[in-house]
Amino acid sequence: MSKAGRAAFWGESRRRPVVFQGQVLLLENLKERRQFMCDMLAQERFEVGVVEDARDALQLLSEDLFSGQTQVPELILCNARMLGDAGLAALERLCDSHPDVPVILYSAFTSPRLRERMARIPGAWILDPSSDQEELRSAVVSLAASRQMGL
């Protein structure tokens, strides 16, 4: 493959809609945590759509949800570290345009810079790295219930 061919390949955008189904959108790239959260959400009778790739998550947050190609979820639950700066900026814009969609951000490992970046997301619930399963479950159930009641 020539250098131009490689550059064209690596520079291609995905340009296909990222599809998820469910009332809760989970953005998580770590397999064990993703499975744990899916199981916990299923126990609470939530339909969960999962995006496990950071590039797909960025495309979904910055393009697909704005274009109407994908239905906006009732709740977004995401690993802030997975999203990175570009993903968090896209999530910030999404929250500005859809303030009725609750967002829960978490990260097992944070830095002052990441915490500052997470704090910019309007209306987001930010879970502390020391949060346990019960705190996460309570936040999800509370936000989903308030959304269903129109609060």
Residue pairs with C-beta under 8 A, 6 or more apart in sequence:
1 9
13 59
14 55
14 56
14 59
17 64
17 69
17 70
18 51
18 56
18 57
18 59
18 60
18 64
18 70
19 70
20 49
20 50
20 51
20 60
20 70
20 73
21 47
21 49
22 46
22 47
22 48
22 49
22 73
23 46
23 47
23 48
23 73
23 74
23 75
23 144
24 41
24 46
24 47
24 48
24 49
24 73
24 74
24 75
24 76
24 77
24 140
24 144
25 48
25 49
25 50
25 51
25 60
25 73
25 75
25 76
25 77
25 78
26 34
26 37
26 38
26 41
26 48
26 49
26 50
26 51
26 77
26 78
27 50
27 51
27 57
27 76
27 77
27 78
27 79
27 82
27 83
27 87
28 34
28 37
28 50
28 52
28 77
28 78
28 79
28 82
29 52
29 53
29 54
29 79
29 82
30 79
30 82
31 52
33 79
33 108
34 50
34 52
36 133
37 48
37 77
37 136
38 48
38 50
40 133
40 136
40 137
40 140
41 48
41 77
41 140
42 48
44 137
44 140
44 141
46 75
46 140
46 144
49 73
51 57
51 60
54 82
54 83
54 84
54 87
57 78
57 82
57 83
57 87
58 83
58 84
58 86
58 87
58 90
60 70
61 83
61 87
61 90
61 91
61 93
61 94
62 86
62 90
62 93
62 94
63 69
64 70
65 72
65 94
65 98
66 94
66 97
72 98
72 101
73 101
74 101
74 102
74 144
74 147
74 148
75 101
75 102
75 103
75 104
75 140
75 143
75 144
75 147
76 91
76 101
76 102
76 103
76 104
77 103
77 104
77 106
77 140
78 91
78 103
78 104
78 105
78 106
79 106
79 107
80 88
80 105
80 106
80 107
80 110
80 114
80 117
80 118
81 107
81 108
81 109
81 110
81 114
83 90
83 91
85 117
88 117
88 118
88 120
88 121
91 103
91 121
91 124
92 120
92 121
92 122
94 101
95 101
95 103
95 121
95 122
95 123
95 124
96 122
99 122
99 123
100 147
101 147
102 123
102 125
102 143
102 144
102 146
102 147
103 121
103 123
103 124
103 125
104 124
104 125
104 126
104 127
104 136
104 139
104 140
104 143
105 118
105 121
105 124
105 125
105 126
105 127
106 126
106 127
106 129
106 131
106 136
107 114
107 118
107 129
108 129
109 129
110 118
110 129
115 126
118 124
118 126
119 126
125 139
125 143
127 135
127 136
127 139
